[in-house]
């Protein structure tokens, strides 16, 4: 690690460290250019953070590139962080020989910098403090498997072109009002199996995901790849009905701290593969949606749902796979109903192997 270096140019001897595998440049506030680190043959991890005078990453950063030379031939992980004035990244004309092994790219709080289009082999991309993501920044990432977006207010529908995407994490996008409906529908009809939405305080609804399969003139079954869905701290979210409609492959659903969310009785009717359901800190949760189709459910948790007074009907009859029930800090009436050997609803849950009731 080089920390707090005061010069405008980093030392030239860095390019002589041919066995170096990891470099971190941190708070070199006067540095205006980067050395040709691309010629280090074994460099695998590079993190550049808080170089506040850096406005442009020039072609010299890649080192000499030609028929026999590749820039950053072994680099796998690259992070550029907290450089608000960095706005340009230049590449040599022969850019096919650049970053052949780069799989993970993190751009955190570099709001003026566009994601370079040459990184077509990326598998993980983290974008933070970006504002609006441009379609051209993601359209070439055909083998990207994991995408994390933080503090952005606009996500284009072109996200649906990421055909290999398996994991999507959208966090702390407080100005994001709508999710890219068309893009999400495409992703969840392909390979996306994990989707997190955290701290998106302006988000109002969850769009439809997956799609229906038409057989003749009838729409008979749904096609959806999504296995895990977590929705946490979305204060303005009022409904998830449309978003849950086709999630026939969903196995884990966690909804946490969504103050305005009102679940409808039919919201869970298509979640036939659901195994783990967690409803936490939902002040408008007065009753639980119907559970008669949740025959695969193994774990059911309610925590700090202070207005929840009664469990859904048919737990004993329909939830035949249920192995664990957790009820913490809900309404006193519910805890009274579930009191061991005394409560009116105790006979409906006493068969469950693991029961954890805490007022």
Secondary structure as a PSIPRED ss2 file (coil, helix, strand):
# PSIPRED VFORMAT (PSIPRED V4.0)

   1 X C   1.000  0.000  0.000
   2 X E   0.000  0.000  1.000
   3 X E   0.000  0.000  1.000
   4 X C   1.000  0.000  0.000
   5 X C   1.000  0.000  0.000
   6 X C   1.000  0.000  0.000
   7 X C   1.000  0.000  0.000
   8 X C   1.000  0.000  0.000
   9 X C   1.000  0.000  0.000
  10 X C   1.000  0.000  0.000
  11 X C   1.000  0.000  0.000
  12 X H   0.000  1.000  0.000
  13 X H   0.000  1.000  0.000
  14 X H   0.000  1.000  0.000
  15 X H   0.000  1.000  0.000
  16 X H   0.000  1.000  0.000
  17 X C   1.000  0.000  0.000
  18 X C   1.000  0.000  0.000
  19 X C   1.000  0.000  0.000
  20 X C   1.000  0.000  0.000
  21 X C   1.000  0.000  0.000
  22 X E   0.000  0.000  1.000
  23 X E   0.000  0.000  1.000
  24 X E   0.000  0.000  1.000
  25 X E   0.000  0.000  1.000
  26 X E   0.000  0.000  1.000
  27 X C   1.000  0.000  0.000
  28 X C   1.000  0.000  0.000
  29 X C   1.000  0.000  0.000
  30 X C   1.000  0.000  0.000
  31 X C   1.000  0.000  0.000
  32 X C   1.000  0.000  0.000
  33 X C   1.000  0.000  0.000
  34 X C   1.000  0.000  0.000
  35 X C   1.000  0.000  0.000
  36 X C   1.000  0.000  0.000
  37 X H   0.000  1.000  0.000
  38 X H   0.000  1.000  0.000
  39 X H   0.000  1.000  0.000
  40 X C   1.000  0.000  0.000
  41 X C   1.000  0.000  0.000
  42 X C   1.000  0.000  0.000
  43 X C   1.000  0.000  0.000
  44 X C   1.000  0.000  0.000
  45 X E   0.000  0.000  1.000
  46 X E   0.000  0.000  1.000
  47 X E   0.000  0.000  1.000
  48 X E   0.000  0.000  1.000
  49 X E   0.000  0.000  1.000
  50 X C   1.000  0.000  0.000
  51 X C   1.000  0.000  0.000
  52 X C   1.000  0.000  0.000
  53 X C   1.000  0.000  0.000
  54 X C   1.000  0.000  0.000
  55 X C   1.000  0.000  0.000
  56 X E   0.000  0.000  1.000
  57 X E   0.000  0.000  1.000
  58 X C   1.000  0.000  0.000
  59 X H   0.000  1.000  0.000
  60 X H   0.000  1.000  0.000
  61 X H   0.000  1.000  0.000
  62 X H   0.000  1.000  0.000
  63 X C   1.000  0.000  0.000
  64 X C   1.000  0.000  0.000
  65 X C   1.000  0.000  0.000
  66 X C   1.000  0.000  0.000
  67 X C   1.000  0.000  0.000
  68 X C   1.000  0.000  0.000
  69 X C   1.000  0.000  0.000
  70 X C   1.000  0.000  0.000
  71 X E   0.000  0.000  1.000
  72 X C   1.000  0.000  0.000
  73 X C   1.000  0.000  0.000
  74 X C   1.000  0.000  0.000
  75 X C   1.000  0.000  0.000
  76 X C   1.000  0.000  0.000
  77 X E   0.000  0.000  1.000
  78 X E   0.000  0.000  1.000
  79 X E   0.000  0.000  1.000
  80 X E   0.000  0.000  1.000
  81 X E   0.000  0.000  1.000
  82 X C   1.000  0.000  0.000
  83 X C   1.000  0.000  0.000
  84 X C   1.000  0.000  0.000
  85 X C   1.000  0.000  0.000
  86 X C   1.000  0.000  0.000
  87 X C   1.000  0.000  0.000
  88 X E   0.000  0.000  1.000
  89 X E   0.000  0.000  1.000
  90 X C   1.000  0.000  0.000
  91 X C   1.000  0.000  0.000
  92 X C   1.000  0.000  0.000
  93 X C   1.000  0.000  0.000
  94 X C   1.000  0.000  0.000
  95 X H   0.000  1.000  0.000
  96 X H   0.000  1.000  0.000
  97 X H   0.000  1.000  0.000
  98 X E   0.000  0.000  1.000
  99 X C   1.000  0.000  0.000
 100 X C   1.000  0.000  0.000
 101 X C   1.000  0.000  0.000
 102 X C   1.000  0.000  0.000
 103 X C   1.000  0.000  0.000
 104 X E   0.000  0.000  1.000
 105 X E   0.000  0.000  1.000
 106 X E   0.000  0.000  1.000
 107 X E   0.000  0.000  1.000
 108 X E   0.000  0.000  1.000
 109 X C   1.000  0.000  0.000
 110 X C   1.000  0.000  0.000
 111 X C   1.000  0.000  0.000
 112 X C   1.000  0.000  0.000
 113 X C   1.000  0.000  0.000
 114 X C   1.000  0.000  0.000
 115 X C   1.000  0.000  0.000
 116 X C   1.000  0.000  0.000
 117 X C   1.000  0.000  0.000
 118 X C   1.000  0.000  0.000
 119 X C   1.000  0.000  0.000
 120 X C   1.000  0.000  0.000
 121 X C   1.000  0.000  0.000
 122 X C   1.000  0.000  0.000
 123 X C   1.000  0.000  0.000
 124 X E   0.000  0.000  1.000
 125 X E   0.000  0.000  1.000
 126 X E   0.000  0.000  1.000
 127 X E   0.000  0.000  1.000
 128 X E   0.000  0.000  1.000
 129 X E   0.000  0.000  1.000
 130 X E   0.000  0.000  1.000
 131 X E   0.000  0.000  1.000
 132 X E   0.000  0.000  1.000
 133 X C   1.000  0.000  0.000
 134 X C   1.000  0.000  0.000
 135 X H   0.000  1.000  0.000
 136 X H   0.000  1.000  0.000
 137 X H   0.000  1.000  0.000
 138 X C   1.000  0.000  0.000
 139 X C   1.000  0.000  0.000
 140 X C   1.000  0.000  0.000
 141 X C   1.000  0.000  0.000
 142 X C   1.000  0.000  0.000
 143 X C   1.000  0.000  0.000
 144 X C   1.000  0.000  0.000
 145 X C   1.000  0.000  0.000
 146 X E   0.000  0.000  1.000
 147 X E   0.000  0.000  1.000
 148 X E   0.000  0.000  1.000
 149 X E   0.000  0.000  1.000
 150 X E   0.000  0.000  1.000
 151 X E   0.000  0.000  1.000
 152 X E   0.000  0.000  1.000
 153 X E   0.000  0.000  1.000
 154 X E   0.000  0.000  1.000
 155 X C   1.000  0.000  0.000
 156 X C   1.000  0.000  0.000
 157 X H   0.000  1.000  0.000
 158 X H   0.000  1.000  0.000
 159 X H   0.000  1.000  0.000
 160 X H   0.000  1.000  0.000
 161 X H   0.000  1.000  0.000
 162 X C   1.000  0.000  0.000
 163 X C   1.000  0.000  0.000
 164 X C   1.000  0.000  0.000
 165 X C   1.000  0.000  0.000
 166 X C   1.000  0.000  0.000
 167 X E   0.000  0.000  1.000
 168 X E   0.000  0.000  1.000
 169 X E   0.000  0.000  1.000
 170 X E   0.000  0.000  1.000
 171 X E   0.000  0.000  1.000
 172 X C   1.000  0.000  0.000
 173 X C   1.000  0.000  0.000
 174 X C   1.000  0.000  0.000
 175 X C   1.000  0.000  0.000
 176 X C   1.000  0.000  0.000
 177 X C   1.000  0.000  0.000
 178 X C   1.000  0.000  0.000
 179 X C   1.000  0.000  0.000
 180 X C   1.000  0.000  0.000
 181 X H   0.000  1.000  0.000
 182 X H   0.000  1.000  0.000
 183 X H   0.000  1.000  0.000
 184 X H   0.000  1.000  0.000
 185 X H   0.000  1.000  0.000
 186 X H   0.000  1.000  0.000
 187 X H   0.000  1.000  0.000
 188 X C   1.000  0.000  0.000
 189 X C   1.000  0.000  0.000
 190 X C   1.000  0.000  0.000
 191 X C   1.000  0.000  0.000
 192 X C   1.000  0.000  0.000
 193 X C   1.000  0.000  0.000
 194 X E   0.000  0.000  1.000
 195 X E   0.000  0.000  1.000
 196 X E   0.000  0.000  1.000
 197 X E   0.000  0.000  1.000
 198 X E   0.000  0.000  1.000
 199 X C   1.000  0.000  0.000
 200 X C   1.000  0.000  0.000
 201 X C   1.000  0.000  0.000
 202 X C   1.000  0.000  0.000
 203 X C   1.000  0.000  0.000
 204 X C   1.000  0.000  0.000
 205 X E   0.000  0.000  1.000
 206 X C   1.000  0.000  0.000
 207 X C   1.000  0.000  0.000
 208 X C   1.000  0.000  0.000
 209 X C   1.000  0.000  0.000
 210 X C   1.000  0.000  0.000
 211 X E   0.000  0.000  1.000
 212 X E   0.000  0.000  1.000
 213 X E   0.000  0.000  1.000
 214 X E   0.000  0.000  1.000
 215 X E   0.000  0.000  1.000
 216 X C   1.000  0.000  0.000
 217 X C   1.000  0.000  0.000
 218 X E   0.000  0.000  1.000
 219 X E   0.000  0.000  1.000
 220 X E   0.000  0.000  1.000
 221 X E   0.000  0.000  1.000
 222 X E   0.000  0.000  1.000
 223 X E   0.000  0.000  1.000
 224 X C   1.000  0.000  0.000
 225 X C   1.000  0.000  0.000
 226 X C   1.000  0.000  0.000
 227 X C   1.000  0.000  0.000
 228 X E   0.000  0.000  1.000
 229 X E   0.000  0.000  1.000
 230 X E   0.000  0.000  1.000
 231 X E   0.000  0.000  1.000
 232 X E   0.000  0.000  1.000
 233 X C   1.000  0.000  0.000
 234 X C   1.000  0.000  0.000
 235 X C   1.000  0.000  0.000
 236 X C   1.000  0.000  0.000
 237 X C   1.000  0.000  0.000
 238 X C   1.000  0.000  0.000
 239 X E   0.000  0.000  1.000
 240 X C   1.000  0.000  0.000
 241 X H   0.000  1.000  0.000
 242 X H   0.000  1.000  0.000
 243 X H   0.000  1.000  0.000
 244 X H   0.000  1.000  0.000
 245 X C   1.000  0.000  0.000
 246 X C   1.000  0.000  0.000
 247 X C   1.000  0.000  0.000
 248 X C   1.000  0.000  0.000
 249 X C   1.000  0.000  0.000
 250 X C   1.000  0.000  0.000
 251 X C   1.000  0.000  0.000
 252 X E   0.000  0.000  1.000
 253 X E   0.000  0.000  1.000
 254 X E   0.000  0.000  1.000
 255 X E   0.000  0.000  1.000
 256 X E   0.000  0.000  1.000
 257 X C   1.000  0.000  0.000
 258 X C   1.000  0.000  0.000
 259 X C   1.000  0.000  0.000
 260 X C   1.000  0.000  0.000
 261 X C   1.000  0.000  0.000
 262 X C   1.000  0.000  0.000
 263 X C   1.000  0.000  0.000
 264 X C   1.000  0.000  0.000
 265 X C   1.000  0.000  0.000
 266 X C   1.000  0.000  0.000
 267 X C   1.000  0.000  0.000
 268 X C   1.000  0.000  0.000
 269 X C   1.000  0.000  0.000
 270 X C   1.000  0.000  0.000
 271 X C   1.000  0.000  0.000
 272 X C   1.000  0.000  0.000
 273 X C   1.000  0.000  0.000
 274 X C   1.000  0.000  0.000
 275 X C   1.000  0.000  0.000
 276 X E   0.000  0.000  1.000
 277 X E   0.000  0.000  1.000
 278 X E   0.000  0.000  1.000
 279 X E   0.000  0.000  1.000
 280 X E   0.000  0.000  1.000
 281 X C   1.000  0.000  0.000
 282 X C   1.000  0.000  0.000
 283 X C   1.000  0.000  0.000
 284 X C   1.000  0.000  0.000
 285 X C   1.000  0.000  0.000
 286 X C   1.000  0.000  0.000
 287 X C   1.000  0.000  0.000
 288 X C   1.000  0.000  0.000
 289 X C   1.000  0.000  0.000
 290 X C   1.000  0.000  0.000
 291 X C   1.000  0.000  0.000
 292 X C   1.000  0.000  0.000
 293 X C   1.000  0.000  0.000
 294 X C   1.000  0.000  0.000
 295 X C   1.000  0.000  0.000
 296 X C   1.000  0.000  0.000
 297 X C   1.000  0.000  0.000
 298 X C   1.000  0.000  0.000
 299 X E   0.000  0.000  1.000
 300 X E   0.000  0.000  1.000
 301 X E   0.000  0.000  1.000
 302 X E   0.000  0.000  1.000
 303 X E   0.000  0.000  1.000
 304 X C   1.000  0.000  0.000
 305 X C   1.000  0.000  0.000
 306 X C   1.000  0.000  0.000
 307 X C   1.000  0.000  0.000
 308 X C   1.000  0.000  0.000
 309 X C   1.000  0.000  0.000
 310 X C   1.000  0.000  0.000
 311 X C   1.000  0.000  0.000
 312 X C   1.000  0.000  0.000
 313 X C   1.000  0.000  0.000
 314 X C   1.000  0.000  0.000
 315 X H   0.000  1.000  0.000
 316 X H   0.000  1.000  0.000
 317 X H   0.000  1.000  0.000
 318 X H   0.000  1.000  0.000
 319 X C   1.000  0.000  0.000
 320 X C   1.000  0.000  0.000
 321 X C   1.000  0.000  0.000
 322 X C   1.000  0.000  0.000
 323 X C   1.000  0.000  0.000
 324 X E   0.000  0.000  1.000
 325 X E   0.000  0.000  1.000
 326 X E   0.000  0.000  1.000
 327 X E   0.000  0.000  1.000
 328 X E   0.000  0.000  1.000
 329 X C   1.000  0.000  0.000
 330 X C   1.000  0.000  0.000
 331 X C   1.000  0.000  0.000
 332 X H   0.000  1.000  0.000
 333 X H   0.000  1.000  0.000
 334 X H   0.000  1.000  0.000
 335 X H   0.000  1.000  0.000
 336 X H   0.000  1.000  0.000
 337 X H   0.000  1.000  0.000
 338 X C   1.000  0.000  0.000
 339 X C   1.000  0.000  0.000
 340 X C   1.000  0.000  0.000
 341 X C   1.000  0.000  0.000
 342 X C   1.000  0.000  0.000
 343 X C   1.000  0.000  0.000
 344 X C   1.000  0.000  0.000
 345 X C   1.000  0.000  0.000
 346 X H   0.000  1.000  0.000
 347 X H   0.000  1.000  0.000
 348 X H   0.000  1.000  0.000
 349 X H   0.000  1.000  0.000
 350 X C   1.000  0.000  0.000
 351 X C   1.000  0.000  0.000
 352 X C   1.000  0.000  0.000
 353 X C   1.000  0.000  0.000
 354 X E   0.000  0.000  1.000
 355 X E   0.000  0.000  1.000
 356 X E   0.000  0.000  1.000
 357 X E   0.000  0.000  1.000
 358 X E   0.000  0.000  1.000
 359 X C   1.000  0.000  0.000
